[in-house]
Amino acid sequence: MDRKIYGRAGEVKIPYSEVVGRSYGGGVLELEPNEAEELPMPFIGADKLDLAEINRLMLESKIDEVLDITDKVLLIDGLGLSRSDALRLRTIWETLRNRRINRKHKVETISKAKAGR
């Protein structure tokens, strides 16, 4: 497994991807390859990631636990961010993600209301 794949799961690039990406229904976020290449990727300390553990968590859809691990290794230990800064980045991502997902639900609600006329 490539350590770069797991480095992409951290909080530095996720908020940025929410800004440059597009969502086309279902709340799925899409990035073009050239947009994904521009995402900031902190890899200092990536060699310390337990890829087997991260893979297991990903297969179990435990993204928050994966982010906890990658934040600690890449952001706090690797880049020297404080825990509060790492938490702030997580909160930014959650806010943007929730906005995208809620936008999907608003469209569905409006569509159902119009169909019921």
FIKOLZA-1660 file (N, C-alpha, C; in steps of 0.1 Angstrom, whole numbers, plus 5000, padded with zeros to 4 digits):
% residues 117
   i   px   py   pz ch aa at
   1 5008 4988 5000  A  M  N
   1 5000 5000 5000  A  M CA
   1 5009 5012 5000  A  M  C
   2 5004 5022 4993  A  D  N
   2 5012 5035 4992  A  D CA
   2 5008 5044 5004  A  D  C
   3 5019 5049 5011  A  R  N
   3 5017 5058 5022  A  R CA
   3 5010 5071 5017  A  R  C
   4 5012 5075 5005  A  K  N
   4 5005 5087 5000  A  K CA
   4 4990 5086 5001  A  K  C
   5 4985 5075 4998  A  I  N
   5 4970 5073 4999  A  I CA
   5 4965 5077 5013  A  I  C
   6 4972 5072 5023  A  Y  N
   6 4967 5075 5036  A  Y CA
   6 4970 5089 5041  A  Y  C
   7 4981 5095 5035  A  G  N
   7 4984 5109 5038  A  G CA
   7 4974 5118 5033  A  G  C
   8 4966 5114 5023  A  R  N
   8 4956 5122 5018  A  R CA
   8 4943 5123 5027  A  R  C
   9 4943 5115 5037  A  A  N
   9 4931 5114 5045  A  A CA
   9 4931 5125 5056  A  A  C
  10 4942 5132 5058  A  G  N
  10 4943 5142 5069  A  G CA
  10 4935 5155 5067  A  G  C
  11 4935 5163 5077  A  E  N
  11 4926 5174 5077  A  E CA
  11 4932 5186 5069  A  E  C
  12 4944 5187 5065  A  V  N
  12 4949 5198 5058  A  V CA
  12 4943 5199 5044  A  V  C
  13 4942 5188 5037  A  K  N
  13 4936 5189 5024  A  K CA
  13 4921 5187 5023  A  K  C
  14 4915 5181 5033  A  I  N
  14 4901 5178 5032  A  I CA
  14 4893 5191 5031  A  I  C
  15 4895 5201 5040  A  P  N
  15 4887 5213 5038  A  P CA
  15 4889 5220 5025  A  P  C
  16 4902 5220 5020  A  Y  N
  16 4905 5225 5007  A  Y CA
  16 4897 5218 4996  A  Y  C
  17 4897 5205 4997  A  S  N
  17 4890 5197 4986  A  S CA
  17 4875 5200 4986  A  S  C
  18 4869 5203 4998  A  E  N
  18 4855 5207 4999  A  E CA
  18 4853 5220 4991  A  E  C
  19 4863 5229 4991  A  V  N
  19 4861 5242 4984  A  V CA
  19 4863 5241 4969  A  V  C
  20 4873 5233 4965  A  V  N
  20 4875 5233 4950  A  V CA
  20 4867 5222 4943  A  V  C
  21 4862 5212 4951  A  G  N
  21 4855 5201 4945  A  G CA
  21 4840 5205 4942  A  G  C
  22 4833 5196 4935  A  R  N
  22 4819 5198 4932  A  R CA
  22 4812 5186 4937  A  R  C
  23 4799 5189 4940  A  S  N
  23 4791 5177 4944  A  S CA
  23 4779 5177 4934  A  S  C
  24 4776 5165 4929  A  Y  N
  24 4766 5163 4919  A  Y CA
  24 4755 5153 4925  A  Y  C
  25 4748 5157 4935  A  G  N
  25 4738 5148 4940  A  G CA
  25 4744 5137 4948  A  G  C
  26 4736 5132 4957  A  G  N
  26 4740 5122 4966  A  G CA
  26 4750 5126 4976  A  G  C
  27 4754 5139 4976  A  G  N
  27 4764 5144 4985  A  G CA
  27 4778 5140 4982  A  G  C
  28 4781 5133 4971  A  V  N
  28 4794 5128 4967  A  V CA
  28 4803 5140 4963  A  V  C
  29 4815 5141 4967  A  L  N
  29 4824 5152 4963  A  L CA
  29 4833 5147 4952  A  L  C
  30 4834 5155 4941  A  E  N
  30 4842 5151 4930  A  E CA
  30 4853 5161 4928  A  E  C
  31 4865 5156 4925  A  L  N
  31 4876 5164 4921  A  L CA
  31 4882 5159 4908  A  L  C
  32 4885 5168 4899  A  E  N
  32 4892 5165 4887  A  E CA
  32 4907 5161 4891  A  E  C
  33 4913 5153 4883  A  P  N
  33 4927 5149 4886  A  P CA
  33 4936 5161 4888  A  P  C
  34 4935 5171 4880  A  N  N
  34 4944 5183 4882  A  N CA
  34 4941 5190 4895  A  N  C
  35 4928 5190 4899  A  E  N
  35 4925 5196 4912  A  E CA
  35 4931 5188 4923  A  E  C
  36 4930 5175 4922  A  A  N
  36 4935 5167 4933  A  A CA
  36 4950 5168 4934  A  A  C
  37 4957 5170 4923  A  E  N
  37 4971 5172 4923  A  E CA
  37 4975 5185 4931  A  E  C
  38 4967 5194 4931  A  E  N
  38 4970 5207 4938  A  E CA
  38 4967 5207 4953  A  E  C
  39 4961 5196 4958  A  L  N
  39 4958 5196 4972  A  L CA
  39 4971 5195 4981  A  L  C
  40 4972 5203 4991  A  P  N
  40 4984 5202 5000  A  P CA
  40 4985 5189 5007  A  P  C
  41 4997 5182 5006  A  M  N
  41 4999 5169 5011  A  M CA
  41 5010 5169 5021  A  M  C
  42 5007 5169 5034  A  P  N
  42 5018 5168 5044  A  P CA
  42 5022 5153 5046  A  P  C
  43 5035 5151 5042  A  F  N
  43 5040 5137 5043  A  F CA
  43 5051 5135 5053  A  F  C
  44 5054 5146 5061  A  I  N
  44 5065 5144 5071  A  I CA
  44 5059 5135 5081  A  I  C
  45 5066 5124 5083  A  G  N
  45 5062 5114 5093  A  G CA
  45 5053 5103 5088  A  G  C
  46 5050 5103 5075  A  A  N
  46 5042 5093 5068  A  A CA
  46 5047 5079 5070  A  A  C
  47 5060 5078 5071  A  D  N
  47 5066 5065 5073  A  D CA
  47 5063 5058 5087  A  D  C
  48 5057 5066 5096  A  K  N
  48 5053 5062 5109  A  K CA
  48 5039 5057 5109  A  K  C
  49 5031 5059 5099  A  L  N
  49 5017 5054 5098  A  L CA
  49 5017 5039 5098  A  L  C
  50 5007 5034 5106  A  D  N
  50 5005 5019 5106  A  D CA
  50 4995 5016 5095  A  D  C
  51 5000 5013 5084  A  L  N
  51 4991 5011 5072  A  L CA
  51 4981 5000 5073  A  L  C
  52 4985 4989 5080  A  A  N
  52 4976 4978 5082  A  A CA
  52 4964 4982 5091  A  A  C
  53 4967 4990 5101  A  E  N
  53 4956 4995 5110  A  E CA
  53 4947 5005 5102  A  E  C
  54 4953 5014 5095  A  I  N
  54 4945 5023 5087  A  I CA
  54 4937 5016 5077  A  I  C
  55 4942 5006 5070  A  N  N
  55 4935 4999 5060  A  N CA
  55 4923 4992 5067  A  N  C
  56 4925 4986 5079  A  R  N
  56 4914 4979 5086  A  R CA
  56 4903 4989 5089  A  R  C
  57 4907 5000 5094  A  L  N
  57 4897 5011 5098  A  L CA
  57 4890 5016 5085  A  L  C
  58 4897 5018 5074  A  M  N
  58 4890 5022 5062  A  M CA
  58 4880 5012 5057  A  M  C
  59 4884 4999 5058  A  L  N
  59 4874 4988 5054  A  L CA
  59 4862 4988 5063  A  L  C
  60 4864 4992 5075  A  E  N
  60 4852 4993 5085  A  E CA
  60 4845 5006 5084  A  E  C
  61 4849 5015 5075  A  S  N
  61 4843 5028 5073  A  S CA
  61 4844 5037 5086  A  S  C
  62 4856 5035 5093  A  K  N
  62 4858 5043 5105  A  K CA
  62 4867 5055 5101  A  K  C
  63 4862 5064 5093  A  I  N
  63 4870 5075 5088  A  I CA
  63 4875 5085 5099  A  I  C
  64 4867 5087 5110  A  D  N
  64 4871 5095 5121  A  D CA
  64 4883 5090 5128  A  D  C
  65 4883 5077 5130  A  E  N
  65 4895 5070 5136  A  E CA
  65 4907 5072 5127  A  E  C
  66 4905 5070 5114  A  V  N
  66 4917 5072 5105  A  V CA
  66 4922 5086 5105  A  V  C
  67 4913 5096 5106  A  L  N
  67 4917 5110 5107  A  L CA
  67 4924 5113 5120  A  L  C
  68 4919 5106 5131  A  D  N
  68 4926 5108 5144  A  D CA
  68 4941 5104 5142  A  D  C
  69 4943 5092 5136  A  I  N
  69 4957 5087 5134  A  I CA
  69 4965 5096 5125  A  I  C
  70 4959 5099 5114  A  T  N
  70 4967 5107 5104  A  T CA
  70 4969 5122 5109  A  T  C
  71 4960 5127 5116  A  D  N
  71 4962 5140 5122  A  D CA
  71 4973 5140 5132  A  D  C
  72 4974 5130 5141  A  K  N
  72 4984 5129 5151  A  K CA
  72 4998 5127 5144  A  K  C
  73 4999 5118 5135  A  V  N
  73 5012 5115 5129  A  V CA
  73 5016 5126 5119  A  V  C
  74 5007 5131 5111  A  L  N
  74 5011 5140 5100  A  L CA
  74 5010 5155 5104  A  L  C
  75 5000 5158 5111  A  L  N
  75 4998 5173 5115  A  L CA
  75 5005 5176 5128  A  L  C
  76 5003 5169 5138  A  I  N
  76 5008 5172 5151  A  I CA
  76 5023 5169 5152  A  I  C
  77 5026 5156 5150  A  D  N
  77 5040 5152 5151  A  D CA
  77 5048 5156 5139  A  D  C
  78 5042 5155 5127  A  G  N
  78 5050 5158 5115  A  G CA
  78 5052 5173 5112  A  G  C
  79 5041 5180 5112  A  L  N
  79 5041 5195 5109  A  L CA
  79 5043 5203 5122  A  L  C
  80 5041 5198 5133  A  G  N
  80 5042 5205 5146  A  G CA
  80 5030 5214 5149  A  G  C
  81 5018 5211 5144  A  L  N
  81 5006 5218 5147  A  L CA
  81 5002 5214 5161  A  L  C
  82 4995 5223 5168  A  S  N
  82 4990 5220 5181  A  S CA
  82 4978 5212 5180  A  S  C
  83 4974 5205 5190  A  R  N
  83 4961 5197 5190  A  R CA
  83 4949 5206 5187  A  R  C
  84 4949 5218 5192  A  S  N
  84 4938 5227 5190  A  S CA
  84 4937 5231 5175  A  S  C
  85 4949 5233 5169  A  D  N
  85 4949 5237 5154  A  D CA
  85 4944 5225 5146  A  D  C
  86 4948 5213 5150  A  A  N
  86 4944 5201 5142  A  A CA
  86 4929 5199 5144  A  A  C
  87 4924 5202 5156  A  L  N
  87 4909 5201 5159  A  L CA
  87 4902 5212 5151  A  L  C
  88 4908 5224 5150  A  R  N
  88 4902 5234 5142  A  R CA
  88 4900 5230 5128  A  R  C
  89 4911 5224 5122  A  L  N
  89 4910 5219 5108  A  L CA
  89 4899 5209 5107  A  L  C
  90 4898 5200 5117  A  R  N
  90 4887 5190 5116  A  R CA
  90 4873 5196 5116  A  R  C
  91 4872 5207 5124  A  T  N
  91 4859 5214 5125  A  T CA
  91 4856 5221 5112  A  T  C
  92 4865 5227 5106  A  I  N
  92 4863 5233 5093  A  I CA
  92 4858 5223 5083  A  I  C
  93 4865 5211 5083  A  W  N
  93 4861 5201 5073  A  W CA
  93 4847 5196 5076  A  W  C
  94 4844 5194 5089  A  E  N
  94 4830 5189 5092  A  E CA
  94 4820 5199 5088  A  E  C
  95 4822 5212 5090  A  T  N
  95 4813 5222 5086  A  T CA
  95 4811 5222 5071  A  T  C
  96 4821 5222 5064  A  L  N
  96 4820 5222 5049  A  L CA
  96 4813 5209 5044  A  L  C
  97 4817 5198 5050  A  R  N
  97 4811 5185 5046  A  R CA
  97 4796 5185 5049  A  R  C
  98 4792 5190 5061  A  N  N
  98 4778 5190 5064  A  N CA
  98 4770 5199 5056  A  N  C
  99 4776 5210 5052  A  R  N
  99 4770 5220 5042  A  R CA
  99 4767 5213 5029  A  R  C
 100 4777 5206 5024  A  R  N
 100 4775 5198 5011  A  R CA
 100 4764 5188 5013  A  R  C
 101 4765 5180 5023  A  I  N
 101 4755 5169 5025  A  I CA
 101 4741 5175 5027  A  I  C
 102 4740 5185 5035  A  N  N
 102 4727 5191 5038  A  N CA
 102 4721 5198 5025  A  N  C
 103 4730 5203 5017  A  R  N
 103 4725 5209 5004  A  R CA
 103 4718 5198 4996  A  R  C
 104 4723 5186 4996  A  K  N
 104 4717 5175 4989  A  K CA
 104 4703 5172 4994  A  K  C
 105 4702 5172 5008  A  H  N
 105 4689 5169 5014  A  H CA
 105 4679 5180 5011  A  H  C
 106 4683 5193 5010  A  K  N
 106 4674 5204 5007  A  K CA
 106 4669 5203 4993  A  K  C
 107 4678 5199 4984  A  V  N
 107 4673 5197 4970  A  V CA
 107 4663 5186 4969  A  V  C
 108 4665 5175 4976  A  E  N
 108 4655 5164 4976  A  E CA
 108 4642 5168 4982  A  E  C
 109 4642 5176 4993  A  T  N
 109 4630 5181 4999  A  T CA
 109 4622 5190 4990  A  T  C
 110 4629 5199 4983  A  I  N
 110 4623 5208 4974  A  I CA
 110 4617 5200 4962  A  I  C
 111 4624 5190 4957  A  S  N
 111 4619 5182 4946  A  S CA
 111 4607 5175 4950  A  S  C
 112 4607 5169 4962  A  K  N
 112 4595 5162 4966  A  K CA
 112 4583 5171 4968  A  K  C
 113 4586 5183 4973  A  A  N
 113 4575 5193 4975  A  A CA
 113 4569 5197 4962  A  A  C
 114 4577 5199 4952  A  K  N
 114 4572 5203 4939  A  K CA
 114 4564 5191 4932  A  K  C
 115 4569 5179 4934  A  A  N
 115 4562 5168 4928  A  A CA
 115 4548 5166 4935  A  A  C
 116 4547 5170 4947  A  G  N
 116 4534 5168 4954  A  G CA
 116 4524 5179 4951  A  G  C
 117 4527 5188 4943  A  R  N
 117 4517 5199 4939  A  R CA
 117 4506 5194 4930  A  R  C
% end
